[in-house]
Amino acid sequence: MLFEGRTAEQERILRLARRPYLARNVATGLGLFGFVAAVYSYSMFAVKQEDFGDITVPDVPAGADASKPSPS
């Protein structure tokens, strides 16, 4: 891919200069992606186990309509 102002020869030289870093950059990217995926998966697994059974929900009074929002 040629950028504005660069010749094909300059592009070839830049690709050759970047070649030694390609494997390390890909490995670093895959490592970061794996870490983020692991943290996300663990978080979803941990939250899915929560059943919120210890939280009590107050009952709606008999005269109140559940569809109307309560005045705050």
GROMACS elastic network, one bead per residue, 0.5 to 0.9 nm:
[ bonds ]
;  ai    aj funct       b0    kb
    1     8     6  0.87945   500
    1    11     6  0.77919   500
    2     5     6  0.83788   500
    2     6     6  0.64841   500
    2     7     6  0.71411   500
    2     8     6  0.67963   500
    2    11     6  0.66978   500
    3     6     6  0.56741   500
    3     7     6  0.81622   500
    3    11     6  0.82641   500
    4     7     6  0.84444   500
    6     9     6  0.80650   500
    6    10     6  0.60110   500
    6    11     6  0.67302   500
    7    10     6  0.52195   500
    7    11     6  0.63740   500
    7    12     6  0.87413   500
    8    11     6  0.50675   500
    8    12     6  0.62183   500
    8    13     6  0.87055   500
    9    12     6  0.50820   500
    9    13     6  0.62536   500
    9    14     6  0.86454   500
   10    13     6  0.51096   500
   10    14     6  0.61419   500
   10    15     6  0.86187   500
   11    14     6  0.51026   500
   11    15     6  0.61635   500
   11    16     6  0.86325   500
   12    15     6  0.51644   500
   12    16     6  0.62623   500
   12    17     6  0.86827   500
   13    16     6  0.51003   500
   13    17     6  0.61952   500
   13    18     6  0.87261   500
   14    18     6  0.62148   500
   14    19     6  0.86357   500
   15    18     6  0.51694   500
   15    19     6  0.60984   500
   16    19     6  0.52476   500
   16    20     6  0.80084   500
   17    20     6  0.71265   500
   17    21     6  0.84772   500
   18    21     6  0.56417   500
   18    22     6  0.66428   500
   19    22     6  0.53501   500
   19    23     6  0.80442   500
   20    23     6  0.70381   500
   20    24     6  0.79963   500
   21    24     6  0.54147   500
   21    25     6  0.60137   500
   21    26     6  0.85960   500
   22    25     6  0.51660   500
   22    26     6  0.61311   500
   22    27     6  0.85591   500
   23    26     6  0.51907   500
   23    27     6  0.60982   500
   23    28     6  0.85511   500
   24    27     6  0.50306   500
   24    28     6  0.60202   500
   24    29     6  0.84944   500
   25    28     6  0.50764   500
   25    29     6  0.60798   500
   25    30     6  0.85686   500
   26    29     6  0.50549   500
   26    30     6  0.61053   500
   26    31     6  0.84788   500
   27    30     6  0.51480   500
   27    31     6  0.60385   500
   27    32     6  0.86041   500
   28    31     6  0.50258   500
   28    32     6  0.61550   500
   28    33     6  0.85208   500
   29    32     6  0.51911   500
   29    33     6  0.60760   500
   29    34     6  0.85069   500
   30    33     6  0.50123   500
   30    34     6  0.59873   500
   30    35     6  0.85500   500
   31    34     6  0.50855   500
   31    35     6  0.61919   500
   31    36     6  0.86777   500
   32    35     6  0.51143   500
   32    36     6  0.62030   500
   32    37     6  0.85286   500
   33    36     6  0.52107   500
   33    37     6  0.60586   500
   33    38     6  0.85274   500
   34    37     6  0.50706   500
   34    38     6  0.60349   500
   34    39     6  0.86271   500
   35    38     6  0.50888   500
   35    39     6  0.62181   500
   35    40     6  0.85754   500
   36    39     6  0.51988   500
   36    40     6  0.61052   500
   36    41     6  0.85203   500
   37    40     6  0.51081   500
   37    41     6  0.60009   500
   37    42     6  0.85119   500
   38    41     6  0.50944   500
   38    42     6  0.60385   500
   38    43     6  0.84770   500
   39    42     6  0.51745   500
   39    43     6  0.60728   500
   39    44     6  0.86384   500
   40    43     6  0.51313   500
   40    44     6  0.62202   500
   40    45     6  0.85932   500
   41    44     6  0.52219   500
   41    45     6  0.61108   500
   41    46     6  0.85744   500
   42    45     6  0.50509   500
   42    46     6  0.60376   500
   42    47     6  0.85742   500
   43    46     6  0.51425   500
   43    47     6  0.61368   500
   43    48     6  0.84906   500
   44    47     6  0.52403   500
   44    48     6  0.60073   500
   44    49     6  0.88147   500
   45    48     6  0.52184   500
   45    49     6  0.66653   500
   46    49     6  0.55716   500
   46    50     6  0.72204   500
   47    50     6  0.54566   500
   47    51     6  0.87852   500
   48    51     6  0.77840   500
   50    53     6  0.82325   500
   51    54     6  0.82405   500
   52    55     6  0.56800   500
   52    56     6  0.87420   500
   53    56     6  0.75875   500
   59    62     6  0.88552   500
   60    63     6  0.84304   500
   60    64     6  0.67523   500
   60    65     6  0.81758   500
   60    66     6  0.70427   500
   61    64     6  0.54455   500
   61    65     6  0.83479   500
   61    66     6  0.89390   500
   62    65     6  0.80194   500
   64    67     6  0.88636   500
   64    68     6  0.81143   500
   64    70     6  0.87188   500
   65    68     6  0.57187   500
   65    69     6  0.84217   500
   66    69     6  0.74085   500
   66    70     6  0.87047   500
   69    72     6  0.87501   500
